[in-house]
Amino acid sequence: MDLDAVRTFVTAADAGRFQDAAADLSVTPQAVSKRIAALERRLGVRLFTRTARGAKLTVDGQAFLPHARDLLRAEARAVGSVRPGRRALRVDVIGRRLAPATLLRDFRLAHPGTELDVVTLFDADAAVEAVRTGTIDASFRAVTMPGRQLPDDIRAVRVFDEPLQLLTGPDHALAAARTVTPAELAGQRIWMPGLVPGTEWAAYYDALAAAFSVTIEVTGPDFGTEPLLDTLAGSRSLATFVGERTHLVWPADHGLRRIAVREPTPVYPHSLVWHRDNRHPALAALRDHLAPEVSPGSSPGPSRGLSSVRGVHPGVTTWVPAWAE
């Protein structure tokens, strides 16, 4: 079986659109379509149904997806069997548009000779298991969410606190604001259909909602980023949260607004996670690259710029969940 086709299938299933999968894989949408078509011929079933909003898995596609992920994990373990130092450093960044991907790009610019293999795993459990088995060398994650502790052989250090922003359309009641406080968001409709129960980011937003009496709606299907932006652009009542370093692009006529949240500023606590026995030299270089600006973790709840030097200006009052590492 063509693993490039399997990887394309998994990427398209996660992205929800062939165009987004093509961007993630750095290929053309036509190449994605051809790979999926070849895989469908190989399996003798249809894997996707094309819709106006993107691509939806068929029943056969849903059945094949977990096995496709297993194939890619087996491939990753084979790659991981190569001696450290003679292979690329494999790092999970959660999503290629998110802050960890930017941190890794900054590291690559500072260490241009370092080979990197960037992957995007779904949740913290998958990432930690991949670190433990050597499938990947490191992951950027929020740790630890309620009820879960890292295994004894896993190390983690908080490396970046990413401020949250409110994203609204031009006709939203808060669109003209330069900043808002969490208290001002009580009663607002914060729509985040991509939140998946059991993930670390869902745990983060559950804690945020409880701390500031903010209502976060997760109703409706998650069609991906672009449909979400389209909906916000035409809505007077819906808004969403995005990370300050999340890379978003939308049509000029959408007129979306990114509004800073202050007093306190909720920050998403990104930690670097690795196995204590991993001796890959590039991993040590990555930890050194991130470590100089890391300060000891602060106490739970609001703090004044103590949680991490990276991402937040000194003196800014920040908030993280009580469970943040």
Residue frames as qw, qx, qy, qz and C-alpha x, y, z in Angstrom:
[[0.000, 0.888, 0.460, 0.000, 0.00, 0.00, 0.00],
 [0.378, 0.535, -0.023, 0.755, 1.25, 3.49, -0.91],
 [0.417, -0.514, -0.503, 0.556, 1.96, 5.18, 2.42],
 [0.078, -0.064, 0.095, 0.990, 2.02, 8.62, 0.77],
 [0.366, -0.354, -0.561, -0.653, -1.57, 7.98, -0.29],
 [0.542, -0.515, -0.644, 0.162, -2.44, 6.77, 3.23],
 [0.334, -0.310, -0.266, 0.849, -0.81, 9.89, 4.72],
 [0.108, -0.124, -0.309, -0.937, -2.74, 12.07, 2.28],
 [0.465, -0.469, -0.671, -0.337, -5.98, 10.34, 3.28],
 [0.501, -0.507, -0.537, 0.451, -5.35, 10.91, 7.00],
 [0.210, -0.173, -0.040, 0.961, -4.35, 14.53, 6.42],
 [0.245, -0.256, -0.466, -0.811, -7.48, 15.16, 4.32],
 [0.507, -0.519, -0.685, -0.067, -9.66, 13.47, 6.95],
 [0.426, -0.456, -0.396, 0.673, -8.20, 15.72, 9.67],
 [0.110, -0.123, 0.132, 0.977, -8.35, 18.88, 7.56],
 [0.371, 0.564, 0.613, -0.411, -11.83, 18.35, 6.16],
 [0.512, 0.811, 0.005, -0.284, -10.87, 19.86, 2.81],
 [0.877, 0.227, 0.163, 0.391, -8.56, 18.63, 0.05],
 [0.308, 0.830, -0.084, 0.458, -7.24, 22.17, -0.40],
 [0.446, -0.798, 0.327, -0.241, -6.19, 22.38, 3.27],
 [0.921, -0.194, 0.301, 0.152, -4.63, 18.92, 3.08],
 [0.716, 0.555, 0.053, 0.420, -2.65, 20.03, 0.03],
 [0.004, 0.882, -0.241, 0.405, -1.33, 23.05, 1.95],
 [0.706, -0.601, 0.355, -0.117, -0.33, 20.86, 4.91],
 [0.899, -0.013, 0.364, 0.242, 1.45, 18.40, 2.62],
 [0.082, -0.684, 0.378, 0.619, 2.99, 21.08, 0.37],
 [0.297, 0.127, 0.821, 0.472, 1.45, 19.54, -2.76],
 [0.281, -0.043, -0.313, -0.906, -1.27, 20.64, -5.18],
 [0.646, 0.073, 0.427, -0.628, -4.96, 19.91, -4.58],
 [0.782, 0.373, -0.349, -0.358, -4.85, 17.87, -7.78],
 [0.356, 0.367, -0.837, 0.194, -2.12, 15.69, -6.28],
 [0.348, -0.088, 0.709, -0.607, -4.27, 15.11, -3.20],
 [0.768, 0.254, 0.093, -0.581, -7.23, 14.12, -5.38],
 [0.676, 0.421, -0.584, -0.159, -5.10, 11.71, -7.42],
 [0.117, 0.298, -0.874, 0.366, -3.64, 10.05, -4.31],
 [0.521, 0.043, 0.565, -0.638, -7.07, 9.63, -2.74],
 [0.787, 0.350, -0.151, -0.484, -8.48, 8.25, -5.99],
 [0.509, 0.407, -0.758, 0.016, -5.61, 5.75, -6.26],
 [0.116, -0.170, 0.839, -0.503, -6.16, 4.62, -2.68],
 [0.673, 0.177, 0.311, -0.648, -9.89, 4.23, -3.29],
 [0.753, 0.386, -0.436, -0.305, -9.14, 2.07, -6.34],
 [0.273, 0.356, -0.858, 0.250, -6.74, -0.01, -4.26],
 [0.241, -0.006, 0.771, -0.589, -9.36, -0.54, -1.53],
 [0.106, -0.301, -0.847, -0.425, -12.36, -0.79, -3.84],
 [0.169, -0.740, -0.620, 0.201, -14.44, 1.68, -1.83],
 [0.110, 0.770, 0.077, 0.624, -15.16, 5.40, -1.69],
 [0.518, -0.207, -0.506, 0.658, -13.45, 7.11, 1.22],
 [0.030, -0.310, -0.203, 0.928, -14.82, 10.66, 0.87],
 [0.236, 0.739, 0.612, 0.150, -17.95, 12.41, -0.24],
 [0.276, 0.097, 0.070, 0.954, -17.25, 15.83, -1.73],
 [0.050, -0.797, -0.577, 0.170, -19.50, 18.63, -0.45],
 [0.210, 0.883, 0.107, 0.407, -19.72, 22.38, -0.97],
 [0.407, -0.876, 0.219, -0.136, -17.85, 22.84, 2.31],
 [0.139, -0.647, 0.749, 0.012, -15.13, 20.27, 1.77],
 [0.584, 0.165, -0.776, -0.170, -14.77, 16.51, 2.00],
 [0.676, -0.371, 0.363, -0.523, -16.68, 14.25, 4.39],
 [0.069, -0.272, 0.960, 0.008, -15.65, 10.70, 5.27],
 [0.719, -0.088, -0.472, -0.502, -17.93, 7.94, 4.06],
 [0.863, -0.411, 0.170, -0.240, -18.77, 5.02, 6.34],
 [0.936, 0.168, -0.080, 0.299, -15.93, 3.09, 4.70],
 [0.334, 0.669, -0.277, 0.603, -13.63, 6.06, 5.20],
 [0.498, -0.661, 0.293, -0.478, -14.48, 6.18, 8.90],
 [0.976, -0.195, 0.097, -0.029, -13.79, 2.45, 9.20],
 [0.815, 0.370, -0.120, 0.429, -10.43, 2.75, 7.44],
 [0.027, 0.887, -0.198, 0.417, -9.19, 5.85, 9.32],
 [0.633, -0.677, 0.360, -0.103, -7.94, 4.18, 12.56],
 [0.918, 0.019, 0.290, 0.270, -6.12, 1.52, 10.54],
 [0.523, 0.736, -0.004, 0.431, -4.58, 4.20, 8.35],
 [0.251, -0.875, 0.304, -0.282, -3.28, 5.92, 11.47],
 [0.856, -0.370, 0.353, 0.069, -1.81, 2.60, 12.62],
 [0.823, 0.406, 0.144, 0.369, 0.03, 2.26, 9.31],
 [0.238, 0.845, -0.156, 0.453, 1.56, 5.71, 9.70],
 [0.560, -0.734, 0.340, -0.176, 2.56, 4.99, 13.30],
 [0.931, -0.077, 0.283, 0.218, 4.28, 1.80, 12.15],
 [0.615, 0.641, 0.018, 0.458, 6.12, 3.81, 9.50],
 [0.122, -0.890, 0.233, -0.373, 7.11, 6.40, 12.12],
 [0.790, -0.522, 0.322, 0.000, 8.47, 3.67, 14.40],
 [0.878, 0.242, 0.176, 0.374, 10.59, 2.36, 11.53],
 [0.326, 0.794, -0.091, 0.505, 11.97, 5.84, 10.95],
 [0.436, -0.812, 0.243, -0.304, 12.53, 6.26, 14.68],
 [0.953, -0.226, 0.121, 0.162, 14.66, 3.13, 14.76],
 [0.630, 0.579, -0.136, 0.499, 17.46, 4.99, 12.99],
 [0.611, -0.294, -0.344, 0.650, 20.22, 6.08, 15.35],
 [0.077, -0.956, -0.219, 0.182, 19.73, 9.64, 16.76],
 [0.288, -0.690, 0.340, 0.570, 21.98, 12.18, 15.12],
 [0.183, -0.123, 0.756, 0.616, 21.69, 10.58, 11.69],
 [0.027, 0.567, 0.768, 0.297, 18.04, 11.36, 11.21],
 [0.112, -0.527, -0.115, -0.834, 15.77, 14.35, 11.38],
 [0.052, 0.086, 0.690, -0.717, 14.41, 15.44, 14.75],
 [0.245, -0.439, -0.731, -0.462, 10.73, 14.49, 14.70],
 [0.010, 0.140, 0.489, -0.861, 8.54, 16.97, 16.60],
 [0.035, -0.626, -0.762, -0.163, 4.77, 17.16, 17.02],
 [0.075, 0.028, -0.085, 0.993, 3.41, 20.72, 16.78],
 [0.301, 0.440, 0.668, -0.519, -0.33, 19.91, 17.15],
 [0.505, 0.755, 0.419, -0.002, -1.23, 22.02, 14.08],
 [0.613, 0.168, 0.215, 0.742, 0.80, 23.74, 11.42],
 [0.032, 0.742, 0.219, 0.633, -1.02, 27.06, 11.89],
 [0.604, -0.767, -0.213, -0.035, -0.51, 27.16, 15.66],
 [0.188, -0.923, 0.327, -0.080, 2.13, 28.73, 17.89],
 [0.767, -0.382, 0.479, 0.190, 4.30, 25.58, 18.34],
 [0.758, 0.462, 0.302, 0.348, 4.90, 25.48, 14.60],
 [0.176, 0.939, -0.096, 0.281, 6.14, 29.09, 14.80],
 [0.545, -0.733, 0.406, 0.007, 8.44, 28.20, 17.70],
 [0.841, -0.045, 0.461, 0.279, 9.90, 25.34, 15.68],
 [0.568, 0.731, 0.158, 0.345, 10.37, 27.58, 12.63],
 [0.133, -0.946, 0.249, -0.157, 12.23, 30.08, 14.83],
 [0.730, -0.465, 0.481, 0.137, 14.47, 27.25, 16.07],
 [0.807, 0.330, 0.370, 0.321, 15.16, 26.16, 12.49],
 [0.315, 0.905, -0.017, 0.285, 16.17, 29.70, 11.54],
 [0.352, -0.838, 0.403, -0.104, 18.54, 29.81, 14.51],
 [0.550, -0.339, 0.750, 0.144, 19.94, 26.35, 13.63],
 [0.610, 0.538, -0.228, -0.535, 19.79, 26.18, 9.81],
 [0.290, 0.395, -0.861, -0.140, 21.75, 22.92, 9.64],
 [0.360, -0.016, 0.831, -0.423, 19.22, 21.00, 11.75],
 [0.316, -0.110, -0.768, -0.546, 16.94, 18.57, 9.92],
 [0.395, 0.050, 0.559, -0.727, 13.38, 18.54, 11.22],
 [0.215, -0.249, -0.865, -0.380, 10.46, 16.21, 10.60],
 [0.293, -0.027, 0.324, -0.899, 7.29, 18.00, 11.66],
 [0.231, -0.306, -0.898, -0.218, 4.16, 16.00, 12.46],
 [0.402, -0.261, 0.127, -0.869, 0.70, 16.83, 13.85],
 [0.240, -0.176, -0.946, 0.132, -0.77, 14.36, 16.33],
 [0.312, -0.612, -0.529, -0.499, -4.34, 14.63, 17.54],
 [0.542, -0.775, -0.068, -0.317, -4.22, 14.77, 21.32],
 [0.203, -0.748, 0.575, -0.260, -1.95, 14.61, 24.35],
 [0.852, -0.195, 0.470, -0.121, -2.42, 10.88, 24.91],
 [0.864, 0.470, 0.096, 0.153, -1.29, 10.09, 21.37],
 [0.283, 0.849, -0.338, 0.290, 1.63, 12.51, 21.69],
 [0.460, -0.640, 0.569, -0.235, 2.87, 11.13, 25.01],
 [0.918, 0.011, 0.397, -0.018, 2.58, 7.55, 23.76],
 [0.721, 0.660, -0.053, 0.206, 4.52, 8.52, 20.63],
 [0.001, -0.826, 0.484, -0.291, 7.24, 10.07, 22.79],
 [0.702, -0.424, 0.539, -0.190, 7.39, 6.98, 25.01],
 [0.908, 0.189, 0.366, 0.074, 7.67, 4.57, 22.07],
 [0.419, -0.400, 0.446, 0.682, 10.17, 6.73, 20.19],
 [0.464, 0.629, 0.572, 0.249, 7.81, 7.47, 17.32],
 [0.180, 0.893, 0.034, 0.412, 8.56, 11.15, 17.85],
 [0.537, 0.150, -0.434, 0.707, 11.30, 12.95, 19.75],
 [0.064, -0.216, -0.427, 0.876, 9.24, 15.73, 21.29],
 [0.042, -0.654, -0.670, -0.349, 5.83, 17.35, 21.37],
 [0.050, -0.169, 0.203, -0.963, 4.41, 20.74, 22.26],
 [0.413, -0.491, -0.737, -0.212, 1.45, 20.19, 24.58],
 [0.363, -0.580, 0.219, -0.695, -0.47, 21.70, 27.48],
 [0.682, -0.137, -0.703, 0.147, 0.21, 19.46, 30.51],
 [0.050, -0.125, -0.985, -0.112, -1.25, 18.15, 32.62],
 [0.471, -0.316, -0.300, -0.767, -5.01, 18.17, 32.16],
 [0.589, -0.367, 0.424, -0.581, -7.26, 17.07, 35.03],
 [0.931, -0.066, 0.264, -0.244, -6.99, 13.42, 36.03],
 [0.898, 0.366, -0.072, 0.235, -3.83, 12.72, 34.05],
 [0.399, -0.808, 0.363, 0.238, -0.20, 12.78, 35.08],
 [0.539, 0.664, -0.506, -0.117, 2.80, 12.34, 32.84],
 [0.968, -0.085, -0.196, 0.132, 4.58, 8.98, 33.09],
 [0.610, -0.710, 0.169, 0.310, 7.79, 8.93, 35.13],
 [0.661, -0.070, 0.426, 0.614, 9.96, 8.60, 32.03],
 [0.299, 0.722, 0.387, 0.490, 8.50, 11.68, 30.36],
 [0.339, -0.365, -0.186, 0.847, 9.89, 15.15, 30.94],
 [0.165, 0.786, 0.466, 0.372, 8.14, 18.46, 30.27],
 [0.302, -0.360, -0.190, 0.862, 8.96, 22.14, 30.65],
 [0.247, 0.854, 0.431, -0.156, 6.67, 25.08, 29.98],
 [0.532, -0.055, 0.309, 0.786, 8.20, 27.05, 27.14],
 [0.000, 0.180, 0.329, 0.927, 5.60, 29.46, 25.78],
 [0.136, 0.533, 0.668, -0.501, 2.52, 31.19, 27.15],
 [0.123, 0.259, 0.564, 0.774, 0.34, 32.25, 24.23],
 [0.237, 0.260, 0.359, -0.864, -2.16, 35.06, 24.91],
 [0.282, 0.502, 0.809, 0.117, -5.69, 34.44, 23.71],
 [0.109, 0.126, -0.159, -0.973, -7.54, 36.87, 21.47],
 [0.486, 0.492, 0.608, -0.391, -11.21, 37.30, 20.69],
 [0.120, -0.033, 0.655, 0.745, -12.03, 36.98, 16.99],
 [0.353, 0.582, 0.559, -0.475, -15.22, 38.67, 15.74],
 [0.403, 0.547, 0.540, 0.496, -16.88, 39.82, 12.56],
 [0.197, 0.222, 0.020, 0.955, -17.09, 43.55, 11.70],
 [0.407, -0.492, -0.269, -0.721, -20.69, 43.89, 12.92],
 [0.622, -0.345, -0.655, 0.255, -20.21, 42.22, 16.30],
 [0.346, -0.909, -0.198, -0.124, -20.99, 44.31, 19.38],
 [0.623, -0.670, 0.188, 0.356, -17.34, 44.14, 20.49],
 [0.771, 0.435, 0.205, 0.418, -15.77, 44.62, 17.06],
 [0.206, 0.874, -0.066, 0.435, -14.69, 48.20, 17.74],
 [0.644, -0.750, 0.151, 0.009, -12.99, 47.38, 21.05],
 [0.353, 0.708, -0.596, 0.137, -9.20, 47.42, 21.24],
 [0.176, 0.180, -0.908, 0.336, -9.23, 45.18, 24.31],
 [0.702, -0.428, -0.261, -0.505, -11.81, 43.28, 26.34],
 [0.248, -0.417, 0.764, -0.426, -11.71, 41.73, 29.78],
 [0.185, -0.100, -0.975, -0.073, -12.85, 38.18, 30.47],
 [0.142, 0.397, 0.665, -0.616, -15.64, 39.66, 32.60],
 [0.368, 0.447, -0.105, -0.809, -16.97, 41.52, 29.55],
 [0.310, 0.168, -0.827, -0.439, -17.34, 38.22, 27.71],
 [0.198, 0.228, 0.870, -0.390, -19.99, 36.90, 30.10],
 [0.486, 0.585, 0.423, -0.492, -23.17, 36.48, 28.07],
 [0.336, 0.617, -0.478, -0.526, -21.37, 36.59, 24.72],
 [0.958, 0.184, 0.170, -0.136, -21.70, 33.62, 22.34],
 [0.090, -0.663, 0.708, 0.226, -18.22, 32.13, 22.03],
 [0.926, 0.271, 0.054, -0.259, -18.45, 29.49, 19.30],
 [0.050, -0.610, 0.782, 0.120, -15.76, 26.81, 19.13],
 [0.923, 0.123, -0.008, -0.366, -17.13, 23.79, 17.20],
 [0.654, 0.474, -0.579, 0.111, -13.66, 22.26, 16.93],
 [0.301, -0.510, 0.665, -0.455, -13.37, 21.49, 20.66],
 [0.734, 0.015, -0.656, -0.176, -13.19, 17.73, 21.17],
 [0.705, -0.612, 0.165, -0.317, -14.07, 16.38, 24.64],
 [0.950, -0.225, 0.103, 0.191, -11.15, 14.66, 26.33],
 [0.655, 0.481, -0.066, 0.579, -8.44, 16.71, 24.63],
 [0.477, -0.319, -0.305, 0.760, -6.12, 19.05, 26.47],
 [0.020, 0.153, 0.162, 0.975, -7.43, 22.09, 24.62],
 [0.476, -0.538, -0.525, -0.456, -11.02, 21.21, 25.56],
 [0.622, -0.490, -0.475, 0.384, -9.89, 20.91, 29.21],
 [0.322, -0.057, -0.080, 0.942, -8.23, 24.32, 28.93],
 [0.203, -0.305, -0.290, -0.884, -11.35, 26.04, 27.61],
 [0.583, -0.541, -0.594, -0.120, -13.55, 24.23, 30.16],
 [0.535, -0.392, -0.372, 0.649, -11.36, 25.72, 32.90],
 [0.127, 0.075, 0.116, 0.982, -11.48, 29.15, 31.25],
 [0.370, -0.468, -0.504, -0.625, -15.27, 29.06, 31.00],
 [0.619, -0.553, -0.542, 0.132, -15.59, 28.04, 34.65],
 [0.484, -0.232, -0.248, 0.807, -13.13, 30.66, 35.88],
 [0.020, -0.134, 0.063, 0.989, -14.78, 33.62, 34.16],
 [0.432, 0.479, 0.619, -0.449, -18.41, 32.48, 33.70],
 [0.267, 0.453, -0.479, -0.702, -17.92, 32.45, 29.94],
 [0.809, 0.249, 0.464, -0.260, -20.24, 30.32, 27.83],
 [0.021, 0.453, -0.732, -0.509, -18.48, 28.39, 25.08],
 [0.826, 0.302, 0.206, -0.430, -20.72, 26.75, 22.48],
 [0.231, -0.358, 0.840, 0.336, -19.48, 23.63, 20.72],
 [0.653, 0.419, 0.571, -0.270, -22.69, 22.85, 18.85],
 [0.593, 0.741, -0.103, -0.297, -22.78, 22.26, 15.13],
 [0.936, 0.159, 0.109, 0.294, -20.43, 20.35, 12.83],
 [0.334, -0.735, 0.325, 0.493, -16.79, 21.34, 12.58],
 [0.763, 0.613, 0.183, 0.092, -16.10, 22.02, 8.91],
 [0.712, 0.120, 0.019, 0.691, -12.68, 23.52, 9.51],
 [0.297, -0.410, -0.145, 0.850, -11.18, 26.98, 9.84],
 [0.024, 0.072, 0.409, 0.910, -12.42, 28.66, 6.66],
 [0.315, -0.552, -0.662, -0.398, -16.14, 27.91, 7.21],
 [0.438, -0.610, -0.473, 0.460, -15.77, 29.13, 10.80],
 [0.232, -0.279, 0.065, 0.929, -14.27, 32.41, 9.57],
 [0.105, -0.303, -0.592, -0.739, -17.03, 32.73, 6.95],
 [0.386, -0.643, -0.658, -0.062, -19.68, 32.37, 9.66],
 [0.402, -0.547, -0.292, 0.674, -18.04, 34.87, 12.01],
 [0.192, -0.004, 0.284, 0.939, -17.72, 37.44, 9.21],
 [0.262, -0.381, -0.513, -0.724, -21.48, 37.55, 8.74],
 [0.509, -0.541, -0.664, 0.090, -22.55, 37.23, 12.38],
 [0.135, -0.730, 0.104, -0.662, -23.50, 39.98, 14.82],
 [0.724, -0.577, 0.138, -0.353, -23.50, 37.64, 17.82],
 [0.979, -0.087, -0.022, 0.180, -20.86, 34.93, 17.37],
 [0.075, 0.851, -0.511, 0.091, -17.19, 35.23, 18.32],
 [0.967, -0.045, -0.212, 0.137, -14.41, 32.73, 18.98],
 [0.474, -0.785, 0.345, 0.198, -11.06, 32.48, 20.75],
 [0.827, 0.481, -0.161, 0.243, -7.78, 32.20, 18.85],
 [0.721, -0.429, 0.010, 0.545, -4.17, 32.18, 19.96],
 [0.011, 0.894, -0.132, -0.428, -2.18, 35.34, 19.38],
 [0.132, -0.530, 0.708, 0.448, 0.32, 33.38, 17.26],
 [0.611, 0.329, 0.720, 0.003, -2.28, 31.33, 15.37],
 [0.071, -0.241, 0.499, 0.830, -1.82, 31.99, 11.67],
 [0.411, 0.582, 0.677, -0.185, -5.12, 32.88, 10.01],
 [0.051, -0.141, 0.433, 0.889, -5.84, 34.29, 6.56],
 [0.328, 0.588, 0.709, -0.209, -9.25, 35.45, 5.37],
 [0.335, 0.588, 0.447, 0.586, -10.68, 37.43, 2.41],
 [0.180, 0.096, -0.158, 0.966, -10.35, 41.20, 2.76],
 [0.392, -0.377, -0.272, -0.794, -14.11, 41.72, 2.67],
 [0.612, -0.394, -0.677, 0.107, -14.57, 39.56, 5.78],
 [0.100, -0.715, 0.146, -0.676, -13.31, 42.41, 7.96],
 [0.788, -0.415, -0.441, 0.110, -12.62, 40.16, 10.93],
 [0.131, -0.833, 0.307, -0.442, -11.24, 41.69, 14.14],
 [0.735, -0.080, -0.559, 0.375, -8.62, 40.21, 16.49],
 [0.312, -0.803, 0.057, -0.504, -9.17, 41.77, 19.94],
 [0.345, 0.299, -0.736, 0.500, -6.73, 41.41, 22.83],
 [0.676, -0.595, -0.399, -0.170, -8.07, 40.01, 26.12],
 [0.269, 0.453, -0.469, 0.709, -6.70, 41.80, 29.20],
 [0.237, -0.353, 0.479, -0.768, -6.93, 41.93, 33.01],
 [0.474, -0.518, 0.625, 0.341, -6.19, 39.12, 33.18],
 [0.510, 0.509, -0.528, -0.449, -4.89, 37.79, 29.88],
 [0.926, -0.072, 0.350, -0.120, -5.73, 34.10, 29.49],
 [0.202, 0.661, -0.678, -0.249, -2.65, 32.33, 28.12],
 [0.979, 0.084, -0.104, -0.151, -2.41, 28.86, 26.65],
 [0.423, -0.716, 0.553, 0.053, 0.54, 27.09, 28.32],
 [0.848, 0.435, -0.299, -0.045, 2.61, 25.26, 25.70],
 [0.594, -0.610, 0.521, 0.056, 5.14, 22.82, 27.16],
 [0.510, 0.519, -0.666, -0.166, 7.87, 20.88, 25.41],
 [0.870, -0.253, 0.345, -0.245, 7.54, 17.16, 26.16],
 [0.539, 0.545, -0.639, -0.060, 10.29, 14.56, 25.60],
 [0.943, -0.225, -0.242, 0.031, 11.56, 11.19, 26.86],
 [0.461, -0.834, 0.297, 0.065, 14.20, 11.36, 29.57],
 [0.746, -0.241, 0.520, 0.340, 16.42, 8.87, 27.70],
 [0.633, 0.722, 0.222, 0.167, 16.31, 10.61, 24.32],
 [0.548, -0.522, 0.224, 0.613, 19.86, 11.59, 23.38],
 [0.538, 0.642, 0.361, 0.410, 19.20, 13.16, 19.99],
 [0.432, -0.172, -0.075, 0.882, 21.60, 16.13, 19.77],
 [0.052, -0.384, -0.346, -0.854, 19.03, 18.30, 18.01],
 [0.505, -0.674, -0.519, -0.145, 16.60, 17.74, 20.90],
 [0.568, -0.467, -0.246, 0.631, 19.20, 19.09, 23.31],
 [0.233, 0.074, 0.200, 0.949, 19.68, 22.07, 21.00],
 [0.264, -0.573, -0.508, -0.586, 15.92, 22.67, 20.89],
 [0.570, -0.672, -0.439, 0.179, 15.68, 22.59, 24.69],
 [0.486, -0.294, -0.061, 0.821, 18.62, 24.99, 24.95],
 [0.082, 0.326, 0.382, 0.861, 17.01, 27.28, 22.37],
 [0.405, -0.649, -0.463, -0.448, 13.81, 27.49, 24.41],
 [0.656, -0.451, -0.491, 0.355, 15.26, 27.30, 27.92],
 [0.360, 0.067, -0.198, 0.909, 16.97, 30.73, 28.29],
 [0.250, -0.285, -0.079, -0.922, 13.63, 32.53, 28.34],
 [0.650, -0.414, -0.595, -0.229, 11.81, 30.05, 30.58],
 [0.148, -0.458, 0.526, -0.701, 11.22, 31.00, 34.20],
 [0.003, -0.099, -0.949, 0.299, 9.89, 28.75, 36.97],
 [0.233, -0.512, -0.703, -0.435, 6.14, 28.14, 36.79],
 [0.212, -0.316, 0.264, -0.886, 3.88, 30.43, 38.74],
 [0.254, 0.172, 0.830, -0.466, 1.13, 29.48, 41.13],
 [0.138, 0.480, 0.806, 0.317, -2.27, 28.64, 39.59],
 [0.018, 0.862, 0.466, -0.197, -4.70, 31.39, 38.70],
 [0.291, 0.934, 0.013, 0.207, -3.88, 35.01, 37.82],
 [0.711, -0.395, 0.060, 0.578, -0.21, 35.97, 37.98],
 [0.157, 0.949, -0.062, -0.266, 1.73, 39.03, 36.95],
 [0.512, 0.757, -0.403, -0.057, 3.97, 37.95, 34.10],
 [0.387, -0.577, 0.711, -0.103, 5.57, 35.07, 36.03],
 [0.910, 0.122, 0.352, -0.179, 4.29, 32.06, 34.11],
 [0.779, 0.150, 0.355, 0.495, 6.73, 32.38, 31.24],
 [0.139, -0.585, 0.180, 0.779, 8.87, 35.13, 29.77],
 [0.079, 0.008, 0.736, 0.672, 8.13, 33.91, 26.27],
 [0.063, -0.506, -0.784, -0.354, 4.86, 35.08, 24.80],
 [0.277, -0.863, -0.419, -0.047, 3.82, 37.61, 27.45],
 [0.241, 0.675, -0.223, 0.660, 5.29, 41.02, 28.24],
 [0.391, -0.122, -0.663, 0.627, 6.59, 41.44, 31.80],
 [0.120, 0.105, 0.340, -0.927, 4.03, 42.98, 34.12],
 [0.541, -0.088, -0.435, -0.715, 1.00, 41.64, 32.24],
 [0.548, -0.138, 0.647, -0.511, -1.50, 39.87, 34.48],
 [0.445, 0.186, -0.770, -0.417, -2.07, 36.38, 33.11],
 [0.755, -0.145, 0.414, -0.487, -4.32, 33.42, 33.82],
 [0.418, 0.242, -0.848, -0.219, -3.74, 29.69, 33.34],
 [0.816, -0.345, -0.330, -0.326, -5.73, 26.71, 34.65],
 [0.572, -0.665, 0.427, -0.219, -4.77, 25.38, 38.07],
 [0.943, -0.047, 0.318, 0.084, -3.67, 22.12, 36.44],
 [0.589, 0.773, -0.207, 0.115, -1.16, 23.74, 34.05],
 [0.882, -0.137, -0.107, 0.438, 2.35, 22.33, 34.44]]
